[in-house]
Amino acid sequence: MKIALTKKKPWKKWSAIASFTLLMAYAGYSVSGKATKSVPLSQLSFQTVVQGDLDIYASAYGELASAKERLLTAPALGKVAKILVRPGTKVSPNTVILQLSNPRLVQEVNAAKGQLAQQLAQREAFKYEQQSERLLSFIEQYSQLPRPRSTWFDFNDLLDEAKAMITKPYTIHYTLSR
């Protein structure tokens, strides 16, 4: 039986020794006076430290952008008529920031107001027409009753005049303000 022993490789041992030696040489050089820099005392200046606010201003050109930028929207188109809140003011969710002006919407509102006034006038005319019809009905029924004799006035003339007053055409005038 033959036992063969292998030789250890000496290069690992020599590389560890070389690395340690280089490291020690660098440490010795760093500690020596040749590697350190020095400043002459005449070039040094000392000042007393004062505690307080430090204001630094710098001139610059560019465009500033807000970190909290919000998009404003409106339910209708229009031109800005009046600005009520200036930039930098704190606002709540229900604060009116500006007023818009839209001539088309103003025209539509005025037209709607005109239609409302017209319908109100028609309603009033209808009420008067119904009252007139009821009064005519009452006069017709009353005229069929036996008429009392009067020396002061003629009852038939009175009924005819009441009928004429009710059947006269009537007009209702309304004005639309803009």
C-alpha positions as CSV (number, residue, x, y, z in Angstrom):
1,M,0.0,0.0,0.0
2,K,1.4,3.2,-1.1
3,I,0.3,6.5,0.5
4,A,1.1,9.6,-1.5
5,L,1.4,12.9,0.2
6,T,0.7,16.0,-1.8
7,K,2.7,19.0,-1.3
8,K,1.0,22.1,-0.1
9,K,1.1,25.0,-2.5
10,P,3.3,27.7,-1.1
11,W,1.9,30.6,-3.3
12,K,-1.1,31.1,-0.9
13,K,1.2,31.5,2.1
14,W,3.5,33.9,0.1
15,S,0.6,36.1,-1.1
16,A,-0.7,36.5,2.4
17,I,2.7,37.5,3.7
18,A,3.1,40.0,0.8
19,S,-0.3,41.6,1.4
20,F,0.4,42.0,5.1
21,T,3.8,43.6,4.3
22,L,2.3,46.1,1.9
23,L,-0.4,47.0,4.3
24,M,2.2,47.7,7.1
25,A,4.3,49.8,4.7
26,Y,1.2,52.0,3.7
27,A,0.3,52.5,7.4
28,G,3.9,53.5,8.2
29,Y,4.0,56.0,5.3
30,S,0.6,57.5,6.3
31,V,1.8,58.1,9.9
32,S,5.1,59.7,8.8
33,G,5.4,63.5,8.2
34,K,5.7,63.2,4.4
35,A,2.0,62.2,3.9
36,T,0.4,64.8,6.1
37,K,-0.4,68.3,4.8
38,S,0.2,71.4,7.0
39,V,-1.0,75.0,6.9
40,P,1.1,77.8,8.2
41,L,-0.3,79.6,11.3
42,S,-0.2,83.0,9.5
43,Q,-2.8,81.8,7.0
44,L,-5.4,80.8,9.6
45,S,-8.0,83.2,10.8
46,F,-10.4,82.8,13.8
47,Q,-13.8,84.4,14.3
48,T,-16.3,84.4,17.1
49,V,-19.5,82.5,16.4
50,V,-22.7,84.5,16.8
51,Q,-26.0,82.7,17.2
52,G,-29.0,84.1,15.3
53,D,-31.1,84.0,12.1
54,L,-29.3,83.6,8.9
55,D,-31.0,85.3,5.9
56,I,-29.7,84.3,2.5
57,Y,-31.1,85.9,-0.6
58,A,-30.2,84.8,-4.1
59,S,-31.3,86.3,-7.5
60,A,-32.5,83.8,-9.9
61,Y,-34.5,83.6,-13.1
62,G,-37.0,80.9,-13.8
63,E,-40.6,79.8,-13.3
64,L,-42.0,79.0,-9.9
65,A,-44.4,76.1,-9.4
66,S,-46.5,75.4,-6.4
67,A,-46.1,72.2,-4.6
68,K,-49.9,72.1,-4.0
69,E,-51.4,72.9,-7.3
70,R,-55.2,72.5,-7.8
71,L,-57.3,72.5,-10.9
72,L,-60.3,74.8,-10.8
73,T,-63.3,73.8,-12.9
74,A,-66.7,75.4,-13.4
75,P,-70.0,73.7,-14.6
76,A,-70.4,76.4,-17.3
77,L,-68.2,78.3,-19.8
78,G,-67.5,82.0,-19.2
79,K,-65.0,84.8,-18.9
80,V,-63.6,85.8,-15.5
81,A,-65.6,88.8,-14.4
82,K,-64.3,89.3,-10.9
83,I,-61.5,87.7,-8.8
84,L,-62.6,87.5,-5.2
85,V,-59.6,85.7,-3.6
86,R,-55.9,86.4,-4.3
87,P,-53.1,83.8,-4.6
88,G,-51.7,82.7,-1.3
89,T,-55.0,83.1,0.6
90,K,-56.2,80.1,2.6
91,V,-59.7,79.0,1.5
92,S,-62.3,76.6,2.7
93,P,-64.2,74.2,0.4
94,N,-67.2,76.5,0.0
95,T,-65.2,79.7,-0.6
96,V,-66.1,81.6,-3.8
97,I,-62.9,82.3,-5.6
98,L,-64.0,84.1,-8.7
99,Q,-67.1,85.1,-10.7
100,L,-67.7,84.1,-14.3
101,S,-69.7,86.0,-16.9
102,N,-71.4,84.2,-19.7
103,P,-73.7,86.4,-21.9
104,R,-75.4,83.4,-23.4
105,L,-76.5,82.1,-19.9
106,V,-77.6,85.6,-18.9
107,Q,-79.8,85.7,-22.1
108,E,-81.3,82.3,-21.2
109,V,-82.1,83.4,-17.7
110,N,-83.8,86.6,-19.0
111,A,-85.8,84.5,-21.5
112,A,-86.8,82.1,-18.7
113,K,-87.9,85.1,-16.6
114,G,-90.0,86.4,-19.6
115,Q,-91.7,83.0,-20.0
116,L,-92.4,83.0,-16.2
117,A,-94.0,86.5,-16.4
118,Q,-96.0,85.4,-19.4
119,Q,-97.3,82.3,-17.6
120,L,-98.2,84.3,-14.5
121,A,-100.1,86.8,-16.6
122,Q,-102.0,83.9,-18.3
123,R,-102.8,82.4,-14.9
124,E,-104.2,85.7,-13.7
125,A,-106.3,86.1,-16.9
126,F,-107.6,82.6,-16.5
127,K,-108.6,83.4,-12.9
128,Y,-110.5,86.5,-14.0
129,E,-112.1,84.6,-16.9
130,Q,-113.4,81.9,-14.4
131,Q,-114.7,84.6,-12.1
132,S,-116.5,86.3,-15.0
133,E,-118.1,83.0,-16.1
134,R,-119.3,82.3,-12.6
135,L,-120.7,85.8,-12.3
136,L,-122.4,85.5,-15.7
137,S,-123.9,82.2,-14.7
138,F,-125.2,83.8,-11.5
139,I,-126.7,86.7,-13.4
140,E,-128.4,84.4,-15.9
141,Q,-129.9,82.4,-13.1
142,Y,-131.0,85.5,-11.2
143,S,-132.5,87.1,-14.3
144,Q,-134.9,84.1,-14.6
145,L,-136.4,84.9,-11.2
146,P,-139.5,87.1,-11.0
147,R,-138.3,90.7,-11.0
148,P,-139.3,93.0,-8.2
149,R,-140.9,96.4,-9.2
150,S,-138.8,99.4,-8.3
151,T,-139.5,103.0,-8.8
152,W,-135.9,104.1,-8.4
153,F,-134.2,101.9,-11.2
154,D,-135.1,99.4,-13.8
155,F,-133.8,96.0,-12.7
156,N,-133.4,94.8,-16.4
157,D,-131.1,97.7,-17.1
158,L,-129.0,96.8,-14.1
159,L,-128.6,93.2,-15.3
160,D,-127.8,94.3,-18.8
161,E,-125.1,96.7,-17.6
162,A,-123.6,94.0,-15.3
163,K,-123.5,91.6,-18.3
164,A,-121.8,94.3,-20.5
165,M,-119.2,95.0,-17.8
166,I,-118.3,91.3,-17.5
167,T,-118.2,90.5,-21.3
168,K,-116.0,93.5,-22.1
169,P,-112.6,92.3,-23.4
170,Y,-109.8,92.8,-20.8
171,T,-106.1,93.1,-21.2
172,I,-103.3,92.5,-18.8
173,H,-100.1,94.3,-19.4
174,Y,-96.7,93.0,-18.1
175,T,-93.3,94.3,-18.6
176,L,-90.1,92.3,-18.8
177,S,-87.1,94.1,-17.2
178,R,-83.6,93.3,-18.4
